[in-house]
């Protein structure tokens, strides 16, 4: 093997290693500096006080099944945003809980929206949702452009899976950078749902 081939191979291996460390992990830290006005909980959930929340960016586009969704249309409801990929093991673990809670809270002022990322086509994403009984829409974001719209230093999604809770005004109230079960998910949803 030539020196150039070795260098190319090592670069590729390093890139894959870096990507695997940043994707589909458990836990994480927030980017940005200074006082971010949010509180990191011991249970892996970050929250922002009601008067100090950042607005969610424009999250609109095509879904994995070809429809169009704009998260801003759900103002007045509590929105659960779940960033996932069909290739992600922890995403598969939490999917059944998201399917259950989304059904249980349908009609109670809560809207679930997925953001499917890093799937190179919609075929595995559609199969994932069918397999896990996901009935809510998922925006198709193969390159992560929607995730990049969140400002640094806010409760932004940084890992896959990430879950954000938007309050009724479309502001980011809570974030988890780890897979959630139904109890963990409800620990994030219920306080925001109870807000007046």
N, C-alpha and C positions, 0 to 999 in steps of 0.2 A: 504494500500500500504506500503510495507516495505521501510526502509530507503535506502537500496541499489537501489530499483526500482525508488524511488524519485530522487536519485542522477543521475542515468542513464537517466531518463526523462529530468531532468534539463540540463544535459550535451548536450543532443540531441537538446533541444530547443535553448540553447546558440549557438550551432554550426549552426543551421538553421538561427538564427538571424544574426550571423556574415556573413554567406554566402549571405543572402539577402541584407545586407548592401553593400557588395562588388560587387554584380552582378546587372546588369541591372539598373544602377543608372545614374544620371545626374551630369556632372561636375566631377572634381577630381584634385588631385595634383600629381606632379611627385615625384618618389622615388629618393633616392640617395642624395649625398651632394655635396657641392662645386659648381663651375661655370659650368653649363651644356651647355652653349653657345646657349641656345634657348630662345626665347622671348615668353612670355605668352601674348596673345592678350586679349582684353576686350570682345571679342565675343566667348571666350571659345576655340579658336584655338591657338595652340602652333606652332611656326615655328623655323627652324634653318637656319642661313645664308648659302648661297651656298657653301662656302669653308669650313664650319665647321660641316658638317653633318656626322652622323654615318651610316655605311653600315647596311643594313637590314641583319638579319641572314638567314640561309638556311630555306626557307619556301617551302617545297616540300612534296608530299605524295599523298594519294588517295583522290579523291573528293567524295562528297556525292552520286554521281551516278557511282562510281567505276572506273573512269578514273584516270590518273596520271597527276599532274600539278607540275611544278617547276617554281616559281616566277622569278628565275634568267633567265629563257628563254625569259622574257619580257624586258630585258635590252635594252635601246634605246627607250622605251616607258615610259610615265608617268603611274605609277601603283597606282590604288586606292585599298587599302586593307580595307575591312570592316569586323570587328569581330562581329558575331551575333549568336543568338540562336532562335529557333522557339518558345520557351517558353517566350521570352522577349517582353513585350509590346512596349517599345520604338523602338525596332528593327522592329516591325510590322508597326509602324508609319512612319519610314524612308524608308522602303523597296520600296514603289512606286516611291520615288524620285531617289533612286539608280538605279532602273530599267529604269526610263526615261532618266537620264543623261548618263547611260552606252550606251543606244541606240543612243542618240543624239551625243555622242562623239566616237562612233564606227567608225573606219577609220580615226580618227583625231589624232592618236598617243597616245591614252589613253586606258589602259587595266584595267578592274575591276576584282578583285579576292576576294571572300569571304573566311572567316575562320569561319566555323560553330563550335561552342563549347558548351559543356555541354548537348548536345542532346544525350540520351543514345542509340539511333539507328538512322539510316539515314532516316527512314520512315517519321517522322514529318518534317525533314529538306527538303526533296524532295517535300513534300506537300506544305511547306511554299514557296519555290521558284516557284512552279507552280502557286500557288494562287496569288503571287505578281508579276508574269511576269519577274522573274530574269532569264536572259539568259547567264550570265557569270558563270565560274566555282567557286565552293566553296570547299576548302579543309575541310576534316572531321577531327576535332580535339576535340573529346569528353572530354579528360582529361586536355586540355589546355597546352599540351607540346610545341606546336608551339609558344604560347604566352610567355612561359618561356625562349625561346631562345633569346629574346630581352635583351640587356644589361641594367642593372639598370642605371639610370641617362641619358638615351637616351629618345627620343620620343617614348616610348614603350606603347603598349596597356595595359590599367589597368582596364578598366571597360567594360561592355557589354551593349550597343554597344561602340566600339572604331573605329575610322577611321584614317588610315595613308595614306599619299601620299608619294610615292617613286619617286625620280627624275629619269631621263633617265639613270643615272649611278647606280641605285639600292640603293641610299642613302635616308634616311628618312628626308623629307623636311618639313612635317607638320603633326599635329595630333589633332584630336578632341575627347574628352572624353564625348560626349553627342550625342543624336540623331540629325541628320541633315536634313534639307529640301533641295530642289534643289539649292536655293540661297546660303545657307551655304556651300554646297558641292562644288559649282562652285567657291566660294571665296577661297577655298583651292586648287582646281585644276588649275584654269586659270593662276595664277602667276608662277607655276612650269612649266606649258605647254609653257609659253612665254619665259622661260629661254633659252639662247643659249649655 
